[in-house]
Amino acid sequence: MSVNQQAHTGPPYGQPQPGYHGYQQPAYGGQPLPGVPQSQYGVYNGPMPGYQQPGPPQGYFPSLGFPAKGSPVSLNSDTSTLAPNFIGSLRAPPTSGAPPPASGASLTSGHVAYSPFGHGDVQNGIPASAAPMQRTPASQPFLPGSAPAPVSQTSTLQQYGPPPASVQQLSNHMAGMTIGSPAASAPPPAGLGYGPSTSVPPVSGSFSATGSGLYTPYTASQGPPPTSVSQGLPLAQPPFPGQPVSTQRPPTQVPGFAPPPSSTGVGPSSYPPTTGAPRPPTMPGPPLPGQTVAGPPMPQPNHVSSPPPPSTMSGPHPGPPMSGLHGPPPPTHPPQPGYQMQQNGSFGQVRGPQPNYGGAYPGTPNYGSPPGPPPPPKRLDPDSIPSPIQVIEDDRSNRGSEPFVTGVRGQVPPLVTTNFLVKDQGNASPRYIRCTSYNIPCTSDMAKQSQVPLAAVIKPLATLPPEETLPYLVDHGESGPVRCNRCKAYMCPFMQFIEGGRRFQCCFCSCVTEVPPHYFQHLDHTGKRVDFYDRPELSLGSYEFLATVDYCKNNKFPSPPAFIFMIDVSYNAVKSGLVRLICEELKSLLNYLPREGNMEESAIRVGFVTYNKVLHFYNVKSSLAQPQMMVVSDVADMFVPLLDGFLVNVNESRTVIASLLDQIPEMFADTRETETVFAPVIQAGLEALKAAECAGKLFIFHTSLPIAEAPGKLKNRDDKKLINTDKEKTLFQPQTSFYNNLAKDCVAQGCCVDLFLFPNQYLDVATLGVVTYQTGGSIYKYAYFQLETDQDRFLNDLRRDVQKEVGFDAVMRVRTSTGIRATDFFGAFYMSNTTDVEMAGLDCDKTITVEFKHDDKLSEDSGALLQCALLYTSCAGQRRLRIHNLSLNCCTQLADLYRNCETDTLINYLAKYAYRGVLSSPVKTVRDALINQCAQILACYRKNCASPSSAGQLILPECMKLLPVYLNCVLKSDVLQPAPEVTTDDRAYIRQLVTSMDVAETNVFFYPRLLPLTKADVDSDSLPPAIRNSEERLSKGDIYLLENGLNIFVWVGVNVQQGLIQNLFGVSSFGQISSALSTLPVLENPFSKKVRSIINMLQMQRSRYMKLIIVKQEDKLEMLFKHFLVEDKSLSGGASYVDFLCHMHKEIRQLLS
Ligand SMILES: [Zn+2]
């Protein structure tokens, strides 16, 4: 019976892909690891929000007698800073949270072993959440039809997928919008400006980290999903005969500009004129982005944001930009209900329309209102234009209750902001892959016409919620995975078996390949293999293969990876308390290194280096009584002075390591060395990994620009005057190619570099980050690091970074079916050819965005397929292949394309595209190109898909109705249009972060989440309903929370009730609230508990710990906060949403005329 179990002598199916060659390092690897448990991913479910620092491991004590200078093994003892002082006692362990369970039982879903041979015992291993798949308990190979496919594999494909939703033309009637009307005049006089901006403190913490993950927590209560229409789809049948497109989001009327749509409600407009003057009934020429409506430009030294507007923006605009405000309103449109003067309660009765906030309340920086009553602006009603909040809410209520079942080709998943479960029935979960469109044009011409980029955002090692099943690990033994003979695609649900099961035809290249004897299986009457449900690679979209030795460097199985901690011990690092903090933390953190699920302890070895101008290596061999230090002062030609004893097992060397970590802060306590090296540090780590013949990760904690004489030495070349010049791009480029070459060496070794930066001034993130970026590492920045306020954030980040799921020595290739191919890649990686994405390390938070182009025609019948294959080494040293498959529809009608787009993914792609563009083009060029591309996308829709309507209407595709607002957020982001206080390093940092972000992260990063805390229901677990990111939505009697994945702001209005202030801050008045708080006080009342629980929940959802900033209304920090109210005009000249929408409309009309 076990036809599958024949061992194979040859490796005919396990040839490495061409792109996997090139591992020339001598002696890569170590012993084969046959017995490595398959259950792994110890940290799969993410670092627990607060794992408790357990007490220090038993058995070590503060050591005495550190063999410093006099050490017999010391090579170059030229460190003058060694101090034979020792820590007297153990510090209390840091407090926070609960320890990860020792077994990982509840927090770590084990990697489910999935035998290819389909026996009952294996089936038992399938987690309950996979139950609906109901694989047969045992395969019954020779009884066609006997495979009791529980999800009845019906032959009627058409029954799946709802009928196409009625295609109403989503016209967004913009009747009142007369863009071309006489427009404005006169650049406003230099206004009152923005004085206080200079006093805004450096944005030190404002860019802390990325977030990831899901918008809302998964609730376990979502139980077994109700049967969905897509169940039972025979997954393995490649030709999906043009099923009806399942249009989950039927086109609806986009709230129009003029007639206020029912969906968003006519409601009171939130746009009262500044001084309360009534608005005119109509809306003549809208202002252009970059213009203030009635106010003068803000003096902003580093920006050219104020008028004149870019030429591209003023196209058909007759007359000077502002004239419309004063001229008579065009007669064509009736008064709009939304234009009455309204008072939403925000900021009292005098609430200015943006950007004329002037005088809204005393002391507020005047947003440029000219003196005197400004002319009443004539604007769109913000309530009548597409609202991100509404779209998010609608998707949640429409799609959040049922699981997303991946059986149907080309299904658009719920939004990233919706909380939903996924059931893999043959396509990869949207947690792994999201596409800009799930229905792609059949021809290149159509694609070009639409200008919709075809891209997939792939997160190969994404963390899944506990309710979902991790990819099964398939072990085909020595023969390795079954692959197409020609294109080397891996066996997947879309391969078609023919000739009674003896051969299969490749769904990617159509080549026919013999089924290897051990893999043979009979077909049932529908042509499906009878072991279909027993084999993940036949029935699931995502799974793993155990790789054979053919997939390893030098045909040797790898050794387990190593972590090397490299700590800057120069003056700043020591003085700030950072060195001590890191050493204390490591003592406990080292007990939580990633491990395979079943393993008692981590296989990862650790090593330690400290440095300033020279490097200190430490021998922490378990047999030593005390650690030994070796100093290398010749940094020009870095080498590792010791091999034995540098990388050790934590358990074995526990005492010595603890002793070392106690002594490091003391040894350098009196250092006066301020200069550091940097490249030699990476080189040292690289050399150590080379010598140990393993992959690994360097954790570098660094404080300053490396100006000491050494390779990779840098100079301060920061120059904000370059902003908005053709040379601005140099600020994003590394100042030397040295680091690119170093990165290449690191990738070849599988040496991933994670960088924790603690700058007090410019340290050239653009250059220091190169190696991190190209090795797939993570970068963290804590500007002006202060122990009291920043240590929680740093320690949480460090803990997560050390513990998180990571694959080493990774190579990713994306194969596609004939007709399209992957042409471009965005993310943190290195490419030595045009197809393979190489990453020394790839963690669970990193995404790679891949763009596809046509190279032939596609057919509606066969659709298009993607297969992402990631070869990597697990944290225990097991070599694996993770495969994700996704099938997409193809269309001959543009309307089908526009009905199946995903704007969040589109924005992810566009942002990454633009952020790469700034490396080579002037920022303005990049911005204009973005605007132009989006205008073309929308114009093409208008021309080809929308029903005829007057040119005065802006018509947006339902799926893209948020494209303008989100695009505007990208355009005014700090990389493309920096706020005055944003530093060059901030911009380089953000650029690097965004490049690896997934769709959920870019979504909240560009359009932050704004929650009215005072509206929270203290008795429920739910979040208060979000509101739109505009100042006019704020009421000064309320408290709000804003998060963007990097920061959390808590904004307190001046009129907040005293009781609320007392409950939340523990002080009796608004004036007593301290803006310096980095956490909220722990107070025993429902409101305090609710707010803190909301904050904790948000922190858990993000991949980085967000910095908490308390903002009091009218306080100087409010400027920082307002920067994130992205629907408003920004201080750097970024347009308001309303203005930008008008501008987009103009652009579109231009393209159409
Ligand atoms: Zn093929």
Residues whose N, C-alpha, C, O or C-beta is under 5 A from the ligand:
A	BS01	ZN	C484 R486 C487 K488 A489 C506 F508 C509 S510 C511
